[in-house]
Amino acid sequence: MEQMKIEIWSDIMCPFCYIGKRKLEKSLETLPNKDRIEIEWKSYQLNPDLQTDTTISINDYLAKHKGMSIEQARQLNKQVTEMAAIEGLEYNMDKSVVANSFRAHMFAHYAKKQGKQLEAEELLFQSYFTDGKNVDDLETLKELAIKLELDKDDMAAALERGDFEDEVKMDIHEARQIGVKGVPFFVYDRKYAISGAQPQELFEQTLIKALSEWSDNNTIQLVADQNAPSCGPQGCD
């Protein structure tokens, strides 16, 4: 079956990416036949130079990175947590680990090769925002591989060899090429884009518009008289 593709650039440590994921999923629930849509996740890094540090809190990191007080960082994370709750997500920001996301993106590409990309993205977000796991830790990724019924040792070996480094870098390069300035960034059929965790209505409207145009472009247009001699299920005439 032909499918319309939605590509999503995101970073594991981006709180709005998980929220945006839920908004997209809810918009897809409005379709009578969701199997007409193909979802592809793309890697992006908000801070590629970030050093994983399990000794500091996410509030400390945010305060230093954004040039704000610890209390301001706490309030910002509280606001994000409340936004997530509206979408049915549980954020435990005080437990979040300051971690570079490159290895997690490699894991997602490994899972994609095994046909488990969508499930892997959900587990990575959940691990980071809800469970407070270190997504840069190989043992954490092994646990996720087991949940996905993937070969954890094969996955670990692949990541240690750097098998998917080029795929992650290509996604990031492609993001620059199409003008991605921040994430989440949703691209519908390479025609329409949504930047950020926008209101639910925009996701639904964009989906309907893009799918309608895609369907029109994938429908055969008759250019001859249908009454010309032909054969059908009931015979020839």
DRENZA-818700 format. One line per 10 residues: their letters; for each residue x, y, z of C-alpha. Coordinates in steps of 0.05 Angstrom, whole numbers, plus 5000, padded with zeros to 4 digits. Layout:
<sites>
A) X/Y/Z  ...
</sites>
This chain:
<sites>
MEQMKIEIWS) 5000/5000/5000  5025/5069/4982  5035/5113/5043  5045/5187/5057  5107/5199/5098  5113/5244/5159  5186/5257/5179  5201/5281/5250  5267/5313/5271  5275/5309/5346
DIMCPFCYIG) 5324/5303/5403  5315/5254/5461  5329/5309/5513  5278/5357/5483  5216/5359/5528  5173/5389/5473  5191/5332/5426  5156/5281/5470  5096/5327/5477  5095/5339/5402
KRKLEKSLET) 5098/5264/5391  5034/5255/5431  5000/5312/5393  5018/5279/5326  4993/5212/5350  4927/5242/5373  4918/5275/5304  4929/5207/5271  4874/5178/5314  4825/5222/5276
LPNKDRIEIE) 4840/5182/5212  4795/5123/5196  4855/5087/5164  4920/5106/5198  4957/5054/5156  4960/5105/5100  5013/5143/5141  5087/5125/5148  5125/5156/5206  5200/5164/5202
WKSYQLNPDL) 5241/5194/5260  5303/5234/5245  5361/5251/5292  5376/5321/5316  5421/5346/5372  5405/5409/5411  5474/5408/5444  5522/5362/5408  5580/5384/5452  5545/5366/5517
QTDTTISIND) 5585/5322/5562  5545/5269/5600  5548/5285/5674  5508/5245/5724  5533/5287/5782  5492/5350/5767  5417/5359/5763  5379/5381/5702  5362/5445/5739  5436/5460/5750
YLAKHKGMSI) 5450/5446/5676  5392/5489/5652  5410/5547/5697  5482/5547/5672  5464/5535/5599  5409/5587/5597  5440/5637/5644  5384/5635/5695  5377/5621/5769  5365/5552/5797
EQARQLNKQV) 5295/5573/5819  5279/5599/5749  5302/5532/5720  5257/5495/5769  5198/5538/5749  5212/5527/5676  5214/5451/5686  5151/5454/5727  5115/5489/5669  5140/5437/5620
TEMAAIEGLE) 5117/5382/5667  5048/5412/5670  5045/5417/5594  5065/5344/5588  5012/5323/5638  4958/5353/5593  4980/5303/5539  4979/5246/5589  5054/5244/5599  5090/5238/5665
YNMDKSVVAN) 5153/5280/5670  5200/5272/5729  5249/5328/5712  5284/5325/5779  5307/5255/5760  5330/5272/5689  5403/5256/5674  5446/5307/5637  5467/5263/5579  5492/5271/5508
SFRAHMFAHY) 5440/5241/5462  5484/5218/5404  5488/5145/5427  5413/5144/5439  5403/5166/5367  5449/5111/5344  5406/5062/5383  5343/5089/5348  5376/5077/5281  5394/5006/5301
AKKQGKQLEA) 5322/4994/5322  5299/5024/5256  5340/4973/5218  5304/4919/5258  5235/4949/5244  5227/4976/5315  5241/5051/5307  5173/5076/5331  5175/5033/5393  5247/5054/5406
EELLFQSYFT) 5232/5128/5404  5176/5120/5454  5220/5080/5502  5277/5130/5496  5232/5189/5514  5200/5150/5570  5268/5129/5597  5294/5201/5597  5234/5241/5621  5195/5191/5664
DGKNVDDLET) 5245/5140/5690  5306/5186/5697  5352/5138/5659  5419/5156/5629  5406/5147/5554  5480/5154/5540  5494/5091/5581  5503/5026/5543  5472/4985/5599  5409/5028/5596
LKELAIKLEL) 5405/5018/5521  5414/4943/5531  5353/4943/5577  5313/4979/5524  5337/4929/5471  5310/4872/5514  5243/4908/5520  5241/4913/5445  5260/4840/5438  5324/4859/5402
DKDDMAAALE) 5392/4825/5410  5424/4869/5464  5494/4843/5452  5489/4854/5377  5462/4924/5390  5518/4940/5438  5571/4915/5390  5541/4956/5334  5541/5019/5375  5612/5007/5400
RGDFEDEVKM) 5635/4999/5328  5599/5064/5310  5557/5030/5257  5504/5084/5257  5545/5146/5267  5538/5166/5194  5463/5157/5195  5456/5204/5255  5502/5255/5223  5464/5251/5157
DIHEARQIGV) 5399/5266/5192  5429/5327/5226  5459/5350/5160  5393/5341/5125  5359/5383/5179  5406/5440/5163  5392/5432/5088  5316/5440/5097  5321/5496/5147  5306/5463/5214
KGVPFFVYDR) 5321/5515/5268  5292/5476/5327  5255/5413/5346  5207/5380/5344  5201/5391/5269  5147/5353/5231  5149/5348/5155  5088/5323/5118  5101/5294/5049  5159/5342/5040
KYAISGAQPQ) 5107/5397/5030  5084/5423/5097  5121/5431/5163  5102/5443/5235  5156/5471/5281  5147/5459/5355  5092/5427/5397  5037/5469/5365  4963/5467/5384  4928/5401/5369
ELFEQTLIKA) 4883/5434/5317  4943/5452/5274  4967/5379/5273  4898/5356/5252  4890/5410/5198  4959/5398/5169  4948/5323/5167  4881/5330/5131  4909/5380/5081  4973/5341/5066
LSEWSDNNTI) 4937/5274/5061  4883/5303/5015  4935/5331/4967  4977/5267/4971  4914/5225/4955  4898/5269/4895  4968/5262/4868  4965/5187/4877  4898/5178/4842  4896/5157/4769
QLVADQNAPS) 4861/5209/4727  4823/5180/4667  4838/5216/4602  4795/5173/4556  4721/5159/4548  4700/5106/4598  4647/5081/4549  4699/5055/4500  4699/4979/4488  4728/4943/4549
CGPQGCD) 4721/4881/4593  4701/4879/4666  4679/4830/4720  4611/4822/4685  4641/4808/4617  4660/4849/4555  4621/4901/4519
</sites>
